[in-house]
Amino acid sequence: MKNDKLSLEKLNYQAQKAYVATMMKIIGNGLAAMSTRDEEARNELRSIRPGFVMQMTVFPSGPTFTLQVGENGSAKVLADAPGRPDLVIRFKHVSHAFQVFSFQEGTARAFANDRMVVDGSLGEAMIFVRCLNKMQQLILPKFIAQGIIKRYDENLGLAEKLSKATRIYGEVFKNIIRG
C-alpha cells in the first residue's frame, strides 16, 4: 500500500513536471511573440536595457525558459542563458509552478504566497509579471484570465483580443516547431 502511494506521488510529480515544461515553452515563446505584437508589452520592455536576460525556472534544475530583451522592446527566447541572467524568477517547487501554469493561482498571488523567489531587481521582475499578465489576458478566455490576474482590462474588445491571441498563438507554435 505504501509503495503504491509513493509511485502515485512520483507519477503525479512527473506529470506536473512535464506539464510545466510544456507551459514554460509556450509562455516563453508567448512573451516573445507578444513583445512584437502588443505595443503595451513593448513599452514595458523598452524600460529595460537592451541585452537584458531574464529567466523563469523551477528549483532546483528546471524546467526553464530564458528571454533576452532587444533594442526596440522586443524579446527573443534563448536556448541557454549567456552567462548569469540579469534576472531569475524561480518557483520553489514544481507543484507551485503547476498551480500558476494550470491557472489555479495568479503570478502575483504566487509571489505573495512565497512560492517564488527573485534573484535580481524586483522592479524588473514586476515588468515581466505585468507582461505575463497582459499575455494571459490576451490569450486566455476572459473567465479564466479574470480569476488569475489582478486587473483585467474591460476595455479590451473581443476583436482585438482574438486578433492578438491568434497572432501570438501562431508565433508560439511556429517557434516551438522550429525548435
VOGUMI-912158 format. One record per atom (N, C-alpha, C): z, y, x; atom name. Coordinates in pm, whole numbers, always signed. Example, Ala and Ser with C-alpha at 12.3 -4.5 7.8 and 13.67 -1.06 7.14 Angstrom:
{pt {+780,-569,+1319},N} {pt {+780,-450,+1230},CA} {pt {+780,-330,+1320},C} {pt {+708,-225,+1285},N} {pt {+714,-106,+1367},CA} {pt {+787,+3,+1290},C} 
REM end
This chain:
{pt {+0,-119,+82},N} {pt {+0,+0,+0},CA} {pt {+0,+127,+87},C} {pt {+85,+128,+191},N} {pt {+93,+243,+280},CA} {pt {-39,+264,+354},C} {pt {-102,+155,+399},N} {pt {-230,+166,+468},CA} {pt {-340,+217,+376},C} {pt {-335,+178,+247},N} {pt {-433,+228,+151},CA} {pt {-420,+380,+134},C} {pt {-296,+427,+127},N} {pt {-273,+570,+111},CA} {pt {-322,+646,+234},C} {pt {-295,+592,+354},N} {pt {-340,+657,+478},CA} {pt {-492,+661,+486},C} {pt {-558,+550,+447},N} {pt {-705,+552,+454},CA} {pt {-763,+646,+349},C} {pt {-700,+659,+234},N} {pt {-747,+753,+132},CA} {pt {-729,+897,+182},C} {pt {-616,+925,+247},N} {pt {-593,+1058,+303},CA} {pt {-695,+1089,+412},C} {pt {-724,+991,+497},N} {pt {-823,+1011,+604},CA} {pt {-962,+1034,+545},C} {pt {-996,+959,+441},N} {pt {-1125,+977,+374},CA} {pt {-1133,+1116,+311},C} {pt {-1025,+1159,+247},N} {pt {-1020,+1292,+187},CA} {pt {-1038,+1400,+294},C} {pt {-969,+1384,+406},N} {pt {-981,+1479,+517},CA} {pt {-1126,+1483,+569},C} {pt {-1187,+1366,+588},N} {pt {-1325,+1359,+639},CA} {pt {-1422,+1423,+540},C} {pt {-1401,+1399,+410},N} {pt {-1487,+1459,+308},CA} {pt {-1473,+1611,+308},C} {pt {-1349,+1660,+317},N} {pt {-1327,+1805,+323},CA} {pt {-1391,+1864,+447},C} {pt {-1377,+1798,+560},N} {pt {-1434,+1849,+686},CA} {pt {-1587,+1855,+677},C} {pt {-1649,+1753,+619},N} {pt {-1795,+1752,+603},CA} {pt {-1839,+1865,+511},C} {pt {-1767,+1886,+403},N} {pt {-1799,+1994,+309},CA} {pt {-1784,+2130,+379},C} {pt {-1675,+2149,+452},N} {pt {-1651,+2276,+522},CA} {pt {-1761,+2299,+627},C} {pt {-1802,+2195,+698},N} {pt {-1909,+2208,+798},CA} {pt {-2038,+2255,+732},C} {pt {-2069,+2198,+617},N} {pt {-2190,+2238,+544},CA} {pt {-2178,+2383,+498},C} {pt {-2063,+2417,+444},N} {pt {-2042,+2554,+396},CA} {pt {-2042,+2655,+511},C} {pt {-1994,+2616,+628},N} {pt {-1998,+2707,+744},CA} {pt {-2144,+2742,+776},C} {pt {-2233,+2644,+770},N} {pt {-2375,+2672,+795},CA} {pt {-2431,+2765,+689},C} {pt {-2399,+2737,+563},N} {pt {-2450,+2820,+454},CA} {pt {-2395,+2962,+463},C} {pt {-2266,+2975,+488},N} {pt {-2204,+3108,+492},CA} {pt {-2253,+3188,+613},C} {pt {-2257,+3125,+729},N} {pt {-2307,+3195,+848},CA} {pt {-2449,+3244,+827},C} {pt {-2535,+3156,+780},N} {pt {-2674,+3193,+755},CA} {pt {-2684,+3291,+639},C} {pt {-2596,+3277,+540},N} {pt {-2596,+3370,+427},CA} {pt {-2558,+3511,+469},C} {pt {-2458,+3522,+554},N} {pt {-2419,+3654,+604},CA} {pt {-2531,+3717,+686},C} {pt {-2595,+3636,+769},N} {pt {-2708,+3688,+848},CA} {pt {-2821,+3733,+756},C} {pt {-2854,+3650,+657},N} {pt {-2961,+3685,+563},CA} {pt {-2926,+3810,+483},C} {pt {-2803,+3818,+437},N} {pt {-2762,+3933,+358},CA} {pt {-2769,+4061,+441},C} {pt {-2741,+4050,+570},N} {pt {-2743,+4170,+655},CA} {pt {-2883,+4229,+666},C} {pt {-2985,+4151,+633},N} {pt {-3122,+4203,+635},CA} {pt {-3170,+4239,+495},C} {pt {-3096,+4201,+392},N} {pt {-3140,+4219,+253},CA} {pt {-3056,+4319,+173},C} {pt {-2938,+4353,+223},N} {pt {-2848,+4437,+146},CA} {pt {-2803,+4556,+229},C} {pt {-2834,+4674,+181},N} {pt {-2803,+4797,+255},CA} {pt {-2653,+4816,+274},C} {pt {-2574,+4781,+174},N} {pt {-2429,+4796,+184},CA} {pt {-2372,+4711,+298},C} {pt {-2418,+4588,+309},N} {pt {-2372,+4499,+417},CA} {pt {-2418,+4553,+552},C} {pt {-2543,+4598,+559},N} {pt {-2596,+4652,+685},CA} {pt {-2515,+4775,+727},C} {pt {-2479,+4860,+632},N} {pt {-2397,+4979,+665},CA} {pt {-2261,+4938,+718},C} {pt {-2201,+4835,+659},N} {pt {-2072,+4785,+709},CA} {pt {-2088,+4740,+855},C} {pt {-2191,+4662,+881},N} {pt {-2210,+4606,+1016},CA} {pt {-2253,+4711,+1118},C} {pt {-2314,+4820,+1073},N} {pt {-2352,+4928,+1165},CA} {pt {-2230,+4993,+1230},C} {pt {-2114,+4978,+1165},N} {pt {-1993,+5039,+1221},CA} {pt {-1937,+4957,+1338},C} {pt {-1997,+4843,+1364},N} {pt {-1957,+4757,+1476},CA} {pt {-2063,+4771,+1585},C} {pt {-2022,+4772,+1708},N} {pt {-2116,+4792,+1819},CA} {pt {-2218,+4678,+1826},C} {pt {-2341,+4708,+1860},N} {pt {-2443,+4605,+1877},CA} {pt {-2401,+4505,+1986},C} {pt {-2428,+4379,+1963},N} {pt {-2391,+4275,+2057},CA} {pt {-2258,+4211,+2025},C} {pt {-2183,+4269,+1930},N} {pt {-2052,+4216,+1890},CA} {pt {-2070,+4073,+1838},C} {pt {-1984,+3983,+1886},N} {pt {-1990,+3842,+1845},CA} {pt {-1866,+3807,+1764},C} {pt {-1890,+3754,+1645},N} {pt {-1784,+3714,+1553},CA} {pt {-1797,+3564,+1528},C} {pt {-1684,+3497,+1522},N} {pt {-1684,+3353,+1497},CA} {pt {-1582,+3321,+1388},C} {pt {-1621,+3231,+1298},N} {pt {-1527,+3177,+1200},CA} {pt {-1518,+3029,+1228},C} {pt {-1396,+2977,+1236},N} {pt {-1378,+2838,+1276},CA} {pt {-1254,+2780,+1208},C} {pt {-1236,+2651,+1228},N} {pt {-1120,+2580,+1179},CA} {pt {-1046,+2524,+1300},C} {pt {-915,+2544,+1302},N} {pt {-832,+2492,+1410},CA} {pt {-827,+2340,+1402},C} {pt {-836,+2265,+1509},N} {pt {-839,+2309,+1648},CA} {pt {-980,+2319,+1706},C} {pt {-1078,+2250,+1648},N} {pt {-1209,+2246,+1714},CA} {pt {-1326,+2251,+1617},C} {pt {-1313,+2322,+1509},N} {pt {-1427,+2340,+1420},CA} {pt {-1414,+2261,+1292},C} {pt {-1513,+2276,+1210},N} {pt {-1645,+2338,+1220},CA} {pt {-1639,+2490,+1239},C} {pt {-1754,+2544,+1282},N} {pt {-1762,+2683,+1326},CA} {pt {-1898,+2743,+1293},C} {pt {-1900,+2874,+1271},N} {pt {-2027,+2947,+1280},CA} {pt {-2001,+3073,+1363},C} {pt {-2106,+3119,+1429},N} {pt {-2097,+3235,+1517},CA} {pt {-2209,+3332,+1481},C} {pt {-2175,+3459,+1466},N} {pt {-2272,+3565,+1435},CA} {pt {-2269,+3671,+1544},C} {pt {-2385,+3731,+1567},N} {pt {-2393,+3844,+1658},CA} {pt {-2457,+3961,+1584},C} {pt {-2394,+4078,+1594},N} {pt {-2444,+4198,+1528},CA} {pt {-2552,+4261,+1614},C} {pt {-2662,+4299,+1549},N} {pt {-2774,+4361,+1620},CA} {pt {-2770,+4513,+1612},C} {pt {-2873,+4575,+1666},N} {pt {-2884,+4721,+1675},CA} {pt {-2877,+4790,+1540},C} {pt {-2942,+4736,+1440},N} {pt {-2956,+4806,+1312},CA} {pt {-2858,+4757,+1205},C} {pt {-2754,+4686,+1244},N} {pt {-2659,+4635,+1147},CA} {pt {-2693,+4497,+1094},C} {pt {-2803,+4443,+1143},N} {pt {-2836,+4306,+1102},CA} {pt {-2757,+4209,+1189},C} {pt {-2742,+4088,+1139},N} {pt {-2668,+3986,+1215},CA} {pt {-2756,+3863,+1230},C} {pt {-2730,+3789,+1335},N} {pt {-2802,+3662,+1352},CA} {pt {-2701,+3554,+1388},C} {pt {-2734,+3433,+1347},N} {pt {-2649,+3318,+1377},CA} {pt {-2680,+3272,+1518},C} {pt {-2575,+3246,+1595},N} {pt {-2590,+3193,+1731},CA} {pt {-2549,+3045,+1730},C} {pt {-2617,+2966,+1810},N} {pt {-2580,+2825,+1823},CA} {pt {-2441,+2812,+1885},C} {pt {-2415,+2893,+1985},N} {pt {-2285,+2895,+2053},CA} {pt {-2252,+3038,+2091},C} {pt {-2125,+3065,+2106},N} {pt {-2082,+3198,+2149},CA} {pt {-2112,+3213,+2297},C} {pt {-2174,+3326,+2336},N} {pt {-2198,+3352,+2477},CA} {pt {-2070,+3404,+2542},C} {pt {-1986,+3314,+2585},N} {pt {-1855,+3354,+2637},CA} {pt {-1754,+3362,+2524},C} {pt {-1654,+3443,+2545},N} {pt {-1547,+3457,+2446},CA} {pt {-1592,+3554,+2336},C} {pt {-1587,+3511,+2208},N} {pt {-1626,+3602,+2099},CA} {pt {-1533,+3724,+2094},C} {pt {-1586,+3834,+2041},N} {pt {-1506,+3955,+2024},CA} {pt {-1404,+3939,+1913},C} {pt {-1437,+3854,+1816},N} {pt {-1350,+3833,+1701},CA} {pt {-1359,+3686,+1660},C} {pt {-1244,+3624,+1639},N} {pt {-1240,+3488,+1586},CA} {pt {-1148,+3489,+1464},C} {pt {-1203,+3444,+1352},N} {pt {-1123,+3424,+1232},CA} {pt {-1108,+3272,+1220},C} {pt {-983,+3227,+1227},N} {pt {-957,+3083,+1238},CA} {pt {-871,+3035,+1121},C} {pt {-925,+2936,+1048},N} {pt {-843,+2869,+948},CA} {pt {-748,+2776,+1021},C} {pt {-625,+2768,+973},N} {pt {-524,+2685,+1039},CA} {pt {-544,+2536,+1014},C} {pt {-617,+2501,+909},N} {pt {-638,+2359,+877},CA} {pt {-763,+2347,+791},C} {pt {-828,+2232,+799},N} {pt {-948,+2205,+720},CA} {pt {-920,+2225,+571},C} {pt {-803,+2183,+525},N} {pt {-771,+2196,+382},CA} {pt {-767,+2343,+339},C} {pt {-727,+2432,+429},N} {pt {-726,+2575,+397},CA} {pt {-869,+2628,+384},C} {pt {-954,+2589,+477},N} {pt {-1095,+2629,+470},CA} {pt {-1159,+2571,+344},C} {pt {-1124,+2449,+311},N} {pt {-1178,+2384,+191},CA} {pt {-1141,+2463,+66},C} {pt {-1018,+2510,+58},N} {pt {-976,+2589,-58},CA} {pt {-1060,+2715,-74},C} {pt {-1089,+2781,+37},N} {pt {-1169,+2903,+32},CA} {pt {-1315,+2870,+1},C} {pt {-1370,+2771,+69},N} {pt {-1512,+2741,+54},CA} {pt {-1545,+2662,-72},C} {pt {-1443,+2613,-140},N} {pt {-1467,+2550,-271},CA} {pt {-1426,+2647,-383},C} {pt {-1403,+2772,-346},N} {pt {-1380,+2882,-439},CA} {pt {-1254,+2866,-523},C} {pt {-1155,+2799,-465},N} {pt {-1024,+2789,-529},CA} {pt {-935,+2907,-491},C} {pt {-969,+2969,-377},N} {pt {-889,+3079,-325},CA} {pt {-982,+3175,-253},C} {pt {-963,+3303,-274},N} {pt {-1044,+3403,-207},CA} {pt {-1001,+3422,-62},C} {pt {-1086,+3483,+17},N} {pt {-1058,+3506,+158},CA} {pt {-936,+3596,+176},C} {pt {-928,+3703,+97},N} {pt {-813,+3794,+109},CA} {pt {-683,+3721,+76},C} {pt {-685,+3636,-25},N} {pt {-566,+3560,-63},CA} {pt {-530,+3462,+49},C} {pt {-631,+3400,+112},N} {pt {-605,+3307,+223},CA} {pt {-537,+3380,+339},C} {pt {-582,+3504,+369},N} {pt {-515,+3584,+471},CA} {pt {-370,+3610,+429},C} {pt {-352,+3652,+304},N} {pt {-218,+3684,+255},CA} {pt {-127,+3562,+257},C} {pt {-182,+3445,+232},N} {pt {-103,+3321,+231},CA} {pt {-88,+3260,+369},C} {pt {-130,+3334,+472},N} {pt {-114,+3291,+611},CA} {pt {-188,+3160,+640},C} {pt {-306,+3145,+582},N} {pt {-387,+3026,+605},CA} {pt {-490,+3050,+716},C} {pt {-500,+3176,+758},N} {pt {-597,+3214,+860},CA} {pt {-528,+3304,+962},C} {pt {-582,+3303,+1083},N} {pt {-536,+3396,+1185},CA} {pt {-656,+3468,+1243},C} {pt {-632,+3587,+1292},N} {pt {-738,+3668,+1350},CA} {pt {-708,+3689,+1497},C} {pt {-806,+3658,+1581},N} {pt {-798,+3688,+1723},CA} {pt {-900,+3798,+1749},C} {pt {-853,+3920,+1755},N} {pt {-940,+4036,+1768},CA} {pt {-891,+4145,+1676},C} {pt {-975,+4243,+1654},N} {pt {-939,+4359,+1572},CA} {pt {-933,+4323,+1424},C} {pt {-821,+4354,+1361},N} {pt {-807,+4329,+1218},CA} {pt {-905,+4415,+1139},C} {pt {-930,+4536,+1185},N} {pt {-1027,+4625,+1119},CA} {pt {-1166,+4564,+1118},C} {pt {-1208,+4508,+1232},N} {pt {-1340,+4444,+1237},CA} {pt {-1342,+4316,+1155},C} {pt {-1230,+4245,+1150},N} {pt {-1222,+4125,+1065},CA} {pt {-1240,+4163,+919},C} {pt {-1182,+4276,+878},N} {pt {-1194,+4318,+739},CA} {pt {-1338,+4357,+705},C} {pt {-1413,+4407,+802},N} {pt {-1555,+4436,+779},CA} {pt {-1627,+4306,+743},C} {pt {-1600,+4202,+819},N} {pt {-1665,+4074,+790},CA} {pt {-1617,+4015,+657},C} {pt {-1491,+4034,+624},N} {pt {-1440,+3986,+495},CA} {pt {-1509,+4062,+381},C} {pt {-1527,+4193,+397},N} {pt {-1597,+4270,+293},CA} {pt {-1741,+4221,+278},C} {pt {-1806,+4191,+390},N} {pt {-1942,+4137,+384},CA} {pt {-1943,+3999,+316},C} {pt {-1845,+3917,+348},N} {pt {-1835,+3786,+284},CA} {pt {-1813,+3803,+133},C} {pt {-1727,+3895,+94},N} {pt {-1705,+3920,-48},CA} {pt {-1833,+3967,-117},C} {pt {-1906,+4055,-51},N} {pt {-2033,+4105,-107},CA} {pt {-2131,+3990,-124},C} {pt {-2139,+3903,-24},N} {pt {-2230,+3789,-33},CA} {pt {-2189,+3698,-149},C} {pt {-2060,+3672,-162},N} {pt {-2013,+3587,-272},CA} {pt {-2046,+3650,-406},C} {pt {-2033,+3781,-416},N} {pt {-2067,+3849,-540},CA} {pt {-2215,+3833,-573},C} {pt {-2299,+3837,-470},N} {pt {-2443,+3827,-493},CA} {pt {-2489,+3685,-524},C} {pt {-2434,+3586,-455},N} {pt {-2492,+3451,-466},CA} {pt {-2418,+3357,-560},C} {pt {-2298,+3394,-601},N} {pt {-2221,+3307,-691},CA} {pt {-2230,+3355,-835},C} {pt {-2219,+3264,-929},N} {pt {-2210,+3309,-1069},CA} {pt {-2092,+3404,-1086},C} {pt {-2108,+3501,-1174},N} {pt {-2008,+3605,-1193},CA} {pt {-1869,+3549,-1221},C} {pt {-1858,+3447,-1306},N} {pt {-1726,+3396,-1343},CA} {pt {-1655,+3333,-1224},C} {pt {-1728,+3281,-1127},N} {pt {-1665,+3226,-1006},CA} {pt {-1628,+3340,-912},C} {pt {-1723,+3430,-889},N} {pt {-1700,+3542,-796},CA} {pt {-1583,+3628,-840},C} {pt {-1571,+3655,-970},N} {pt {-1461,+3739,-1018},CA} {pt {-1325,+3676,-990},C} {pt {-1319,+3543,-983},N} {pt {-1193,+3475,-958},CA} {pt {-1149,+3476,-813},C} {pt {-1241,+3505,-721},N} {pt {-1205,+3494,-579},CA} {pt {-1218,+3623,-500},C} {pt {-1286,+3723,-554},N} {pt {-1292,+3850,-481},CA} {pt {-1211,+3955,-555},C} {pt {-1154,+4046,-481},N} {pt {-1061,+4143,-538},CA} {pt {-1131,+4241,-631},C} {pt {-1245,+4293,-587},N} {pt {-1317,+4393,-668},CA} {pt {-1461,+4348,-690},C} {pt {-1491,+4309,-810},N} {pt {-1628,+4271,-847},CA} {pt {-1698,+4397,-897},C} {pt {-1813,+4428,-840},N} {pt {-1889,+4547,-878},CA} {pt {-1956,+4524,-1013},C} {pt {-1898,+4582,-1115},N} {pt {-1952,+4565,-1251},CA} {pt {-2086,+4636,-1269},C} {pt {-2121,+4725,-1175},N} {pt {-2249,+4796,-1184},CA} {pt {-2365,+4714,-1129},C} {pt {-2336,+4598,-1071},N} {pt {-2441,+4512,-1018},CA} {pt {-2518,+4451,-1135},C} {pt {-2642,+4490,-1146},N} {pt {-2726,+4440,-1255},CA} {pt {-2773,+4298,-1229},C} {pt {-2801,+4227,-1335},N} {pt {-2845,+4088,-1323},CA} {pt {-2975,+4076,-1244},C} {pt {-3069,+4168,-1268},N} {pt {-3197,+4162,-1197},CA} {pt {-3177,+4179,-1046},C} {pt {-3094,+4277,-1008},N} {pt {-3066,+4299,-865},CA} {pt {-2995,+4178,-805},C} {pt {-2896,+4125,-877},N} {pt {-2821,+4009,-830},CA} {pt {-2914,+3890,-809},C} {pt {-2998,+3861,-906},N} {pt {-3089,+3746,-895},CA} {pt {-3191,+3766,-783},C} {pt {-3242,+3888,-771},N} {pt {-3340,+3916,-666},CA} {pt {-3279,+3897,-527},C} {pt {-3163,+3956,-504},N} {pt {-3100,+3944,-373},CA} {pt {-3053,+3801,-347},C} {pt {-2997,+3736,-448},N} {pt {-2949,+3598,-432},CA} {pt {-3065,+3506,-396},C} {pt {-3178,+3523,-462},N} {pt {-3295,+3440,-434},CA} {pt {-3342,+3459,-290},C} {pt {-3346,+3585,-247},N} {pt {-3391,+3612,-109},CA} {pt {-3290,+3559,-7},C} {pt {-3162,+3574,-36},N} {pt {-3059,+3524,+56},CA} {pt {-3066,+3372,+65},C} {pt {-3067,+3305,-51},N} {pt {-3074,+3158,-51},CA} {pt {-3202,+3110,+18},C} {pt {-3313,+3177,-5},N} {pt {-3438,+3139,+61},CA} {pt {-3427,+3146,+213},C} {pt {-3369,+3256,+260},N} {pt {-3348,+3274,+404},CA} {pt {-3251,+3170,+461},C} {pt {-3145,+3142,+387},N} {pt {-3045,+3043,+430},CA} {pt {-3113,+2907,+449},C} {pt {-3185,+2862,+347},N} {pt {-3248,+2730,+355},CA} {pt {-3355,+2726,+463},C} {pt {-3429,+2835,+480},N} {pt {-3530,+2841,+586},CA} {pt {-3463,+2826,+723},C} {pt {-3353,+2896,+745},N} {pt {-3283,+2890,+874},CA} {pt {-3218,+2754,+898},C} {pt {-3162,+2695,+793},N} {pt {-3100,+2565,+809},CA} {pt {-3204,+2459,+842},C} {pt {-3317,+2465,+777},N} {pt {-3425,+2368,+804},CA} {pt {-3477,+2383,+946},C} {pt {-3490,+2509,+992},N} {pt {-3536,+2535,+1129},CA} {pt {-3437,+2482,+1232},C} {pt {-3310,+2473,+1189},N} {pt {-3207,+2419,+1279},CA} {pt {-3147,+2526,+1360},C} 
REM end
